[in-house]
Amino acid sequence: SHGPTRTSSSHKIDWEGFQGVRVIAVPGSQAYARNHGVYLVDEQGLVRDIIYKGTEAQIQQCAGPDCTVPLVCGVVFFSSSAAEQLLATHVIPPLDACTYMGLDSGAPPIQLSLFFDIVLSMAGGMTEEDFVKGGGDASVRSARSVLWTALRAFPLSMACIPDASYDYLTTAASDHIHLLTCFLGGYSMCPSPRQQPLLLEDGSSVTNCLLEGAVRLAAGSVIQHCHLQGPLEIGPGCLLTGLTVGSSSALQGCPLRDVVLQGHHVRLRDLPCRVFTLTGRLDDWQATYLNIPWAEFFHRTGIRKGDLWDAETPQKDRCLLSARLFPVLHASEALGLEDVLWLLAPAASGDRLARWRAAWRMSWQELLPCLDKAAELGARRDLFFLQGWRKVRRVLLGRQDGSLLPLIRSAVYEGYHETLLGTLDEVASTADDAGIAARALACIADVLGCMAHGEGGLRSGPAANREWALAFGRLERGDIAGGVRELATERRKWMSSPALLVRAARHYEGAEQILIRQAVMSSCQFVTVCPAELPPLGHWVQVACPARLDLSGGWSDTPPITYEHGGAVVDAAVLVDGCRPIGARVRRIGEPELRLASLGGTPWGEAAVELVCHKLGQLENYCQPHAPAAFICTQIVQFPSQKPLRDQLMENFGGGFEVHTWSRLPHGSGLGLSAGKGLGYLFFSNAVPGGGWQDQVGGLVPGIKIGRSEARLPLRVEVEEILVPEGFARILSDHLLLVYTGKTRLARNLLQDVVRNWYARLPSIVQNADALVNNAEECARALRQGVSSPPCARLSFLTTEAAKYLPECLWGQKLGQCRV
């Protein structure tokens, strides 16, 4: 049978003006060609003949300047016109006998060769008489005559891929192992990937295996679909397939070299069982077993011919294929791998020969029809996903960047989602920090989303259904294990339809946001809130701050990216039209309540939005962008708490607070500082619910600076001032113009998509996060040298000269002058 063609070539085949049929060839040695097919081509690259197992002189005639010959590799490309002409022959007798229509019409079947009947008809060196006569019986000669008439007019050209090679798929174990180790290679999913490569020598191959402990694999050996527990030593020239972890003890200390050891799922009528087979890599299926002649094997083991073959079996049929070597059932004992392994070292096997003789045994010939393919494929799937669950734990607990989304999709498609959900529940409930638990919950949301199969609505959406309140409450109180259990309990009620699955996924993302916020709040250990003398009742305390421009690195500051990957953002604090556009003032009031008012664009304007909080329950959604988060983040109010809001305010402050905020900037413009606490930029930035720290660093720290966070918890933001050359800030300011387009957006909705994509850890997302941080550092270096850097996409920066070329529709909008 034909084997695979392999190539690493960047060689391109010229298809311009292509007509007719083109065969693809690979170069090979003249010695290899003696048992193969080769093309004879002319100087124009047109095929003259196809020579199969030719003489030395014929093969030499096909050789090129490098003495190699173009081997037939099984790839043929038909132009559309040639393909149409070939297909048209299927209704012409006797070629109709190649299809079921002809067979159903009573025509005797005809077997034709793609190369020697179809392709050869177009070879330039063939004559009609030689081609038709070479067809054997009358029906094939008649079919060849039809093919000659239909296809002869099409040119047959050849393209040879220079550095490709060809391999036959044979029944020899040595060829199969060579193919796996020298060409196809393999992969392994192992619990200790940092140690495993030291045990797997170059030139070995591992496919779909779980290897635990020290499993050493020599070069030239292959392990497939095995779960093994070390210590094990597997020598060169071995192929092991289908072995379970229970077989590991039998393998320990066993000399494995040049053997093929396989575990099979067999069904004997309604009885499923496991059977192990053992053969040698060099066995020829006729004269040897375990790489030695039969006579030597009989002498070593004490096995007799009568144990393997019936007396009436002809001598010519007494071979490895028919030898009853492999124990299947025993009257009183369970059989295992050791019942074939003893054949490798019979001298040290004690009574194994008697046990082997007492077992009911089968030959390869008898086993093959009984192989349970469904059970075998099922076991391989089980092993694959067992590795997958190990990978889930390894990636999440090890804080690795590997993407679990492909595994999630496979698990849902193959019906393993329940086990995957259980694994993720376990990781989330036992993780040692909230960041790991949050990522595990995000993975659960992805599982639920995949289970909806693209139906059920958008993934982003509300997540405050009261049915999930008990679970959310446990998470808010820091009871992660209890919260994960309640989430799982509630989840089981939401899995009956795509719409419910998507809604459940949204609530898991809501739970994930609670844990992200707790992870970020670990930065509180770097901040000390000291008691201070309270200002008099009714006395206003006011502050104003600049806007900020994100020059480079934005989104790398967003949790969880900022503490799982590390972030760096270059910001500049700016005045807009010569003033600080953002402000707030607060005063104590006698009433034990919280009054909040948004005044729009001026400090003393009319209140656009007013909110009065009398009870703690009104602060329940403090993570929303419009909620009074600052009172909780600054620990003025303890939430959750058994003590009512009124009592907390009266005991600690003798009354409540009234807060007014304003901004001259358009809502949703991306120039603001976001919600948070103002006890220094670090505390302020880390408390923003779900958002990053760059907005706060940009506006609260003067001038141009770069903020950085390392990939760790607790989160800590360090800020470095960027010292630019003298006069550069004025030059930059003179070339900045703020254009308001009237387009607004709420960052939280966009944030859901960004966080979801980050948790998926697709390689492109990780590379993008790397690039954001690298670009920020490059931007900082450029600013230090006085070189302007491209601004972020949130704003349009124009020189004042270029502003005159703005579309007329924008001149009705507000233009502002920015100054650093």
LINWOBEL-V653131 format. One record per pair of residues at least 4 apart in sequence whose C-alpha atoms are under 6 Angstrom apart, sorted by the first residue. I is the first residue (numbers start at 1). J is the second residue. D is the distance in whole Angstrom. If there is no record, write none. Layout:
i-><I & I>
j-><J & J>
d-><D & D>
This chain:
i-><2 & 3 & 3 & 3 & 4 & 5 & 5 & 6 & 6 & 7 & 9 & 20 & 20 & 20 & 20 & 21 & 21 & 21 & 22 & 22 & 22 & 22 & 22 & 23 & 23 & 24 & 24 & 24 & 24 & 25 & 25 & 25 & 25 & 25 & 26 & 26 & 26 & 26 & 26 & 26 & 27 & 27 & 27 & 27 & 28 & 28 & 29 & 34 & 35 & 36 & 36 & 37 & 37 & 37 & 37 & 38 & 38 & 38 & 38 & 38 & 39 & 39 & 40 & 40 & 40 & 40 & 41 & 41 & 41 & 41 & 42 & 45 & 45 & 46 & 46 & 47 & 47 & 47 & 48 & 48 & 48 & 49 & 49 & 54 & 62 & 63 & 63 & 63 & 64 & 78 & 78 & 90 & 90 & 91 & 92 & 94 & 95 & 96 & 97 & 97 & 97 & 97 & 97 & 98 & 100 & 102 & 103 & 113 & 114 & 115 & 115 & 116 & 121 & 122 & 122 & 132 & 132 & 132 & 135 & 135 & 147 & 148 & 173 & 174 & 178 & 179 & 180 & 180 & 181 & 181 & 181 & 181 & 181 & 185 & 186 & 186 & 186 & 187 & 187 & 188 & 188 & 188 & 188 & 190 & 190 & 199 & 200 & 200 & 201 & 201 & 202 & 203 & 203 & 204 & 204 & 204 & 204 & 205 & 206 & 206 & 206 & 207 & 208 & 208 & 209 & 209 & 209 & 210 & 211 & 211 & 212 & 213 & 213 & 214 & 214 & 215 & 215 & 215 & 216 & 217 & 218 & 218 & 219 & 220 & 220 & 221 & 221 & 221 & 221 & 222 & 223 & 223 & 223 & 224 & 225 & 225 & 226 & 226 & 226 & 226 & 227 & 227 & 228 & 228 & 229 & 232 & 234 & 235 & 235 & 236 & 237 & 237 & 238 & 238 & 238 & 238 & 239 & 240 & 240 & 241 & 242 & 242 & 243 & 250 & 258 & 258 & 259 & 259 & 259 & 260 & 260 & 260 & 261 & 261 & 262 & 262 & 263 & 263 & 264 & 264 & 265 & 265 & 265 & 265 & 266 & 266 & 266 & 266 & 266 & 266 & 267 & 267 & 267 & 267 & 275 & 277 & 279 & 280 & 280 & 282 & 283 & 283 & 283 & 285 & 286 & 286 & 287 & 288 & 288 & 288 & 298 & 298 & 301 & 308 & 308 & 321 & 321 & 322 & 322 & 323 & 324 & 324 & 324 & 325 & 326 & 326 & 327 & 327 & 327 & 328 & 328 & 329 & 329 & 330 & 342 & 342 & 352 & 362 & 391 & 393 & 394 & 395 & 395 & 403 & 403 & 403 & 405 & 408 & 410 & 411 & 411 & 411 & 412 & 412 & 424 & 427 & 428 & 428 & 429 & 429 & 429 & 431 & 434 & 434 & 434 & 435 & 438 & 438 & 441 & 442 & 445 & 445 & 448 & 448 & 449 & 452 & 455 & 456 & 456 & 456 & 463 & 463 & 463 & 469 & 471 & 471 & 471 & 474 & 474 & 475 & 475 & 475 & 479 & 487 & 494 & 494 & 495 & 522 & 523 & 523 & 537 & 537 & 538 & 538 & 538 & 539 & 540 & 540 & 541 & 541 & 542 & 542 & 543 & 543 & 544 & 544 & 545 & 545 & 546 & 546 & 546 & 546 & 546 & 546 & 547 & 547 & 547 & 547 & 547 & 548 & 548 & 548 & 548 & 548 & 548 & 549 & 549 & 550 & 551 & 551 & 551 & 551 & 552 & 552 & 552 & 553 & 553 & 553 & 553 & 553 & 554 & 556 & 556 & 556 & 557 & 557 & 557 & 557 & 558 & 558 & 558 & 560 & 561 & 562 & 562 & 563 & 563 & 564 & 565 & 566 & 566 & 566 & 567 & 567 & 567 & 568 & 568 & 568 & 568 & 569 & 569 & 569 & 570 & 570 & 570 & 571 & 571 & 571 & 572 & 572 & 572 & 573 & 573 & 573 & 573 & 573 & 574 & 574 & 575 & 575 & 575 & 575 & 576 & 576 & 577 & 577 & 581 & 581 & 582 & 583 & 583 & 584 & 584 & 585 & 585 & 586 & 586 & 587 & 587 & 588 & 588 & 589 & 589 & 589 & 590 & 591 & 591 & 592 & 592 & 592 & 592 & 593 & 593 & 593 & 594 & 594 & 594 & 594 & 594 & 595 & 595 & 595 & 596 & 596 & 596 & 596 & 597 & 597 & 597 & 597 & 598 & 598 & 598 & 598 & 598 & 598 & 599 & 599 & 599 & 599 & 599 & 600 & 600 & 601 & 601 & 601 & 613 & 615 & 616 & 622 & 622 & 623 & 630 & 630 & 630 & 631 & 631 & 632 & 647 & 649 & 649 & 649 & 650 & 650 & 668 & 668 & 669 & 673 & 673 & 675 & 676 & 676 & 676 & 677 & 678 & 679 & 679 & 680 & 681 & 681 & 685 & 685 & 686 & 694 & 696 & 697 & 704 & 705 & 705 & 705 & 706 & 706 & 707 & 707 & 708 & 708 & 709 & 709 & 723 & 724 & 724 & 725 & 733 & 733 & 735 & 736 & 736 & 736 & 736 & 737 & 737 & 737 & 737 & 738 & 738 & 738 & 739 & 740 & 747 & 771 & 775 & 779 & 782 & 783>
j-><168 & 167 & 168 & 169 & 167 & 165 & 166 & 164 & 165 & 164 & 163 & 79 & 82 & 154 & 155 & 77 & 78 & 156 & 76 & 77 & 156 & 157 & 158 & 76 & 158 & 75 & 158 & 159 & 160 & 70 & 71 & 72 & 73 & 160 & 70 & 71 & 160 & 161 & 164 & 165 & 68 & 69 & 70 & 71 & 68 & 69 & 68 & 53 & 53 & 52 & 53 & 51 & 52 & 71 & 72 & 50 & 51 & 70 & 71 & 72 & 50 & 70 & 47 & 48 & 49 & 62 & 45 & 46 & 47 & 48 & 46 & 157 & 158 & 156 & 157 & 123 & 156 & 157 & 123 & 124 & 125 & 123 & 125 & 58 & 69 & 67 & 68 & 69 & 68 & 82 & 83 & 95 & 96 & 96 & 96 & 143 & 143 & 102 & 102 & 103 & 107 & 109 & 110 & 110 & 104 & 107 & 107 & 117 & 118 & 119 & 120 & 120 & 148 & 152 & 156 & 141 & 144 & 145 & 140 & 141 & 151 & 152 & 281 & 281 & 182 & 183 & 184 & 185 & 185 & 203 & 204 & 205 & 220 & 205 & 205 & 206 & 207 & 206 & 207 & 206 & 207 & 208 & 209 & 210 & 211 & 216 & 216 & 217 & 218 & 219 & 219 & 219 & 220 & 219 & 220 & 221 & 222 & 222 & 222 & 223 & 224 & 224 & 224 & 225 & 225 & 226 & 227 & 227 & 227 & 228 & 229 & 229 & 230 & 230 & 231 & 230 & 231 & 232 & 233 & 234 & 235 & 236 & 236 & 236 & 237 & 236 & 237 & 238 & 239 & 239 & 239 & 240 & 241 & 241 & 241 & 242 & 241 & 242 & 243 & 244 & 244 & 245 & 245 & 248 & 248 & 252 & 256 & 256 & 257 & 257 & 257 & 258 & 257 & 258 & 259 & 260 & 260 & 261 & 262 & 262 & 262 & 263 & 263 & 338 & 280 & 281 & 279 & 280 & 281 & 278 & 279 & 280 & 277 & 278 & 276 & 277 & 275 & 276 & 274 & 275 & 274 & 371 & 372 & 376 & 272 & 273 & 274 & 370 & 371 & 372 & 271 & 272 & 370 & 372 & 328 & 326 & 290 & 290 & 291 & 291 & 288 & 289 & 291 & 320 & 319 & 320 & 293 & 292 & 293 & 294 & 302 & 303 & 346 & 323 & 324 & 364 & 365 & 363 & 365 & 363 & 361 & 362 & 363 & 363 & 361 & 362 & 359 & 360 & 361 & 360 & 361 & 359 & 360 & 359 & 346 & 349 & 356 & 366 & 395 & 397 & 398 & 399 & 400 & 760 & 761 & 762 & 760 & 447 & 414 & 415 & 416 & 417 & 416 & 417 & 440 & 431 & 437 & 440 & 480 & 481 & 484 & 437 & 438 & 515 & 519 & 519 & 512 & 515 & 512 & 509 & 505 & 508 & 501 & 505 & 502 & 498 & 498 & 498 & 499 & 502 & 506 & 507 & 510 & 473 & 483 & 486 & 487 & 479 & 483 & 479 & 480 & 483 & 483 & 491 & 500 & 501 & 501 & 714 & 714 & 715 & 588 & 589 & 587 & 588 & 589 & 587 & 586 & 587 & 585 & 586 & 584 & 585 & 583 & 584 & 582 & 583 & 580 & 582 & 573 & 574 & 575 & 580 & 581 & 699 & 573 & 574 & 671 & 672 & 699 & 572 & 573 & 574 & 671 & 698 & 699 & 571 & 572 & 571 & 570 & 571 & 791 & 792 & 569 & 570 & 776 & 568 & 569 & 772 & 773 & 776 & 569 & 561 & 562 & 567 & 562 & 567 & 692 & 693 & 562 & 691 & 692 & 564 & 565 & 566 & 567 & 711 & 712 & 711 & 711 & 709 & 710 & 711 & 708 & 709 & 773 & 707 & 708 & 773 & 776 & 706 & 707 & 776 & 705 & 706 & 776 & 698 & 704 & 705 & 698 & 703 & 704 & 698 & 699 & 702 & 703 & 820 & 819 & 820 & 579 & 580 & 818 & 819 & 817 & 818 & 816 & 817 & 663 & 664 & 663 & 661 & 662 & 660 & 661 & 659 & 660 & 658 & 659 & 657 & 658 & 656 & 657 & 655 & 656 & 657 & 655 & 655 & 656 & 646 & 649 & 655 & 656 & 613 & 614 & 656 & 612 & 613 & 656 & 657 & 658 & 611 & 612 & 658 & 610 & 611 & 658 & 659 & 607 & 609 & 610 & 660 & 607 & 608 & 609 & 660 & 661 & 662 & 605 & 606 & 607 & 608 & 662 & 608 & 662 & 662 & 663 & 664 & 618 & 645 & 645 & 627 & 629 & 689 & 634 & 676 & 677 & 636 & 637 & 637 & 651 & 653 & 655 & 656 & 654 & 655 & 744 & 745 & 744 & 695 & 696 & 688 & 684 & 687 & 688 & 684 & 684 & 683 & 684 & 684 & 685 & 697 & 693 & 696 & 693 & 698 & 700 & 701 & 722 & 720 & 721 & 722 & 719 & 720 & 718 & 719 & 717 & 718 & 716 & 717 & 784 & 783 & 784 & 786 & 819 & 820 & 799 & 797 & 798 & 799 & 818 & 797 & 798 & 817 & 818 & 815 & 816 & 817 & 815 & 814 & 751 & 775 & 779 & 789 & 787 & 787>
d-><6 & 5 & 4 & 5 & 6 & 6 & 5 & 5 & 6 & 4 & 6 & 5 & 6 & 5 & 5 & 6 & 5 & 5 & 6 & 5 & 6 & 5 & 5 & 4 & 5 & 5 & 6 & 5 & 6 & 5 & 5 & 5 & 6 & 4 & 5 & 5 & 5 & 5 & 5 & 6 & 6 & 5 & 5 & 6 & 5 & 5 & 5 & 5 & 5 & 6 & 5 & 6 & 4 & 6 & 5 & 6 & 5 & 6 & 4 & 5 & 5 & 6 & 6 & 5 & 5 & 5 & 6 & 5 & 4 & 5 & 6 & 6 & 6 & 6 & 4 & 5 & 6 & 6 & 5 & 4 & 4 & 5 & 6 & 6 & 6 & 5 & 5 & 5 & 6 & 6 & 5 & 6 & 5 & 5 & 6 & 6 & 6 & 5 & 4 & 6 & 6 & 5 & 6 & 6 & 6 & 6 & 5 & 5 & 5 & 5 & 6 & 5 & 5 & 5 & 6 & 5 & 6 & 6 & 5 & 5 & 6 & 5 & 5 & 5 & 6 & 5 & 5 & 6 & 5 & 5 & 5 & 6 & 6 & 5 & 5 & 5 & 5 & 5 & 5 & 5 & 6 & 6 & 6 & 5 & 6 & 5 & 6 & 5 & 5 & 5 & 6 & 5 & 5 & 5 & 5 & 5 & 6 & 5 & 6 & 5 & 6 & 5 & 6 & 5 & 5 & 5 & 6 & 5 & 6 & 5 & 5 & 6 & 5 & 5 & 5 & 5 & 6 & 5 & 5 & 5 & 5 & 5 & 6 & 5 & 5 & 5 & 5 & 5 & 6 & 5 & 6 & 5 & 6 & 5 & 6 & 5 & 6 & 5 & 5 & 6 & 5 & 5 & 5 & 6 & 6 & 5 & 6 & 5 & 5 & 6 & 6 & 4 & 6 & 5 & 5 & 6 & 5 & 5 & 6 & 5 & 6 & 5 & 5 & 6 & 6 & 5 & 6 & 4 & 5 & 6 & 5 & 6 & 6 & 5 & 6 & 5 & 6 & 5 & 6 & 5 & 5 & 6 & 5 & 6 & 6 & 5 & 6 & 5 & 5 & 5 & 5 & 4 & 6 & 6 & 6 & 6 & 5 & 4 & 5 & 5 & 5 & 6 & 5 & 5 & 5 & 6 & 6 & 5 & 4 & 5 & 5 & 5 & 5 & 5 & 5 & 5 & 6 & 5 & 6 & 5 & 6 & 5 & 4 & 6 & 5 & 5 & 6 & 6 & 4 & 6 & 5 & 6 & 5 & 5 & 5 & 6 & 6 & 6 & 6 & 6 & 5 & 6 & 5 & 6 & 4 & 5 & 6 & 6 & 6 & 6 & 5 & 5 & 6 & 5 & 6 & 6 & 4 & 5 & 6 & 4 & 6 & 6 & 6 & 5 & 5 & 6 & 5 & 5 & 6 & 6 & 4 & 6 & 6 & 6 & 6 & 4 & 6 & 5 & 4 & 6 & 6 & 5 & 6 & 6 & 5 & 5 & 5 & 5 & 5 & 5 & 5 & 5 & 6 & 6 & 5 & 6 & 5 & 5 & 5 & 5 & 5 & 6 & 5 & 6 & 6 & 5 & 6 & 5 & 5 & 5 & 6 & 4 & 6 & 6 & 6 & 4 & 5 & 5 & 6 & 5 & 5 & 4 & 6 & 5 & 6 & 5 & 6 & 6 & 5 & 5 & 4 & 5 & 6 & 5 & 5 & 6 & 5 & 5 & 5 & 6 & 5 & 5 & 6 & 5 & 5 & 6 & 4 & 5 & 6 & 5 & 6 & 6 & 6 & 4 & 5 & 5 & 5 & 6 & 5 & 6 & 4 & 6 & 5 & 5 & 5 & 4 & 5 & 5 & 5 & 5 & 4 & 4 & 6 & 5 & 6 & 6 & 4 & 5 & 6 & 5 & 5 & 6 & 6 & 4 & 6 & 5 & 6 & 6 & 6 & 6 & 4 & 5 & 5 & 6 & 5 & 6 & 5 & 4 & 5 & 5 & 6 & 5 & 6 & 5 & 6 & 5 & 6 & 5 & 4 & 6 & 5 & 6 & 4 & 6 & 5 & 6 & 4 & 6 & 5 & 6 & 5 & 6 & 5 & 5 & 5 & 5 & 6 & 5 & 6 & 4 & 4 & 6 & 5 & 5 & 6 & 5 & 6 & 5 & 6 & 6 & 5 & 5 & 6 & 5 & 6 & 5 & 6 & 6 & 4 & 5 & 6 & 6 & 5 & 6 & 5 & 6 & 6 & 6 & 4 & 5 & 5 & 6 & 5 & 5 & 5 & 4 & 6 & 5 & 5 & 5 & 5 & 5 & 6 & 5 & 5 & 5 & 6 & 5 & 6 & 5 & 5 & 6 & 4 & 5 & 5 & 5 & 6 & 5 & 5 & 6 & 5 & 6 & 5 & 4 & 5 & 6 & 6 & 6 & 6 & 6 & 4 & 5 & 6 & 6 & 6 & 6 & 6 & 6 & 4 & 5 & 6 & 5 & 6 & 4 & 6 & 5 & 6 & 5 & 6 & 6 & 5 & 6 & 5 & 6 & 5 & 5 & 6 & 6 & 6 & 5 & 5 & 5 & 6 & 6 & 5 & 6 & 5 & 6 & 6 & 6 & 6 & 6 & 5 & 5>
